[in-house]
């Protein structure tokens, strides 16, 4: 429990909170843009009812994402000052580009999106919603470009003990960036679809049934049906990229310690990698299936953990299980999507109690899978902070003591659970109310702050005075 370990725990704790909210922001922003676009095209009231309902949840997630993101940015200077000094020439500009191109875009149009429907008109309001959705994706692009460069660095030189960029295109479009961007974006869409579908299932199980609930449940199930299999293919391609550029990580994920000549790599379904004994205990494996999945050949081999020095091996115990949690939940998402497709054909999508319970149970699965994938990525990179270039132990701030790190970590835990716990509880209460049919139309008919109030309050004076005269 030294300062380095506590600094890692603190960053892991804060990023685990932060990653949830931007993922929901990315998914909900795109969902809101689709809803408003469908409303503009069809003028069906159900789309605007859903837009109005999920806009409130989006605003809460956006606010919590901004706050948690600021805390993470400060940690680069406080807890990881040697890393910032060494690699700030690349990570600093990338984060600056994120603020200038994405955060300003999101923040600039967020107010119009939240409050401007009756002030700027439907067309401009839709453009604002699209701008926020695009901004959220641009933000993810820059953040993942920075993190992917730490995974597969290129386009730089080390001059006087500092990283200096020499080719920004190579820095940004580093080998792992395209795969990680696609994988992360699809994960955000899946996580949001599962939350949307799970909330509708919750209302159905409580006896509520209306047009907006059916629409949002149907859209969520279509999204899961289409995206979950695509995510499986994207993950396969990401795995091949990891095999090429981070073989130690892949070996740790598979719990694969050594190759046997003439035999393929088995696929270990379950087991317990023992880092001290250098073996995977209680392994339940399928012969040669690892070769097929990892190399797409019958007898292909991957580098084994024993091919690397003990000090260069990631913690296989952690990433072995975090990866299986992610993949297992992904397979359940595929099951959910195809089960829903089968129920559509029998006109029982909204009536099957077992399916609705499964959909409700899967509501947090996308977020859990996202966290599991992030743990796999970050722990699997260890002991490197910048893969092959800078070790994690060399990037931590050298003056912090164990007591200081323990104190700040304790404060973070308390504050985060209070602040973000309250925000999450508030968002869940919003979801528990559910969309109300016709609510959006009533709000559109009224003026600022009150249904059916004229945009110019004095314009109602004539009607009001006439009513008084009639009463007299």
PEFENNOR-V580718 format. One record per run of one state. SS is the DSSP state (A for helix, B for strand, O for the rest). FROM is the first residue (numbers start at 1). TO is the last residue. If there is no record, write none. Layout:
[[SS;FROM;TO] [SS;FROM;TO]]
This chain:
[[O;1;2] [A;3;42] [O;43;44] [A;45;78] [O;79;80] [A;81;115] [O;116;116] [A;117;120] [O;121;121] [A;122;151] [O;152;155] [B;156;159] [O;160;161] [B;162;165] [O;166;167] [A;168;172] [O;173;176] [A;177;205] [O;206;210] [A;211;245] [O;246;246] [A;247;254] [O;255;266] [B;267;274] [O;275;278] [B;279;286] [O;287;288] [A;289;295] [O;296;304] [A;305;307] [O;308;309] [A;310;312] [O;313;315] [A;316;345] [O;346;352] [A;353;361] [O;362;364] [A;365;381] [O;382;383] [B;384;386] [O;387;389] [B;390;391] [A;392;394] [O;395;401] [A;402;433] [O;434;438] [A;439;445] [O;446;446] [B;447;447] [O;448;449] [B;450;450] [O;451;456] [A;457;471] [O;472;472]]
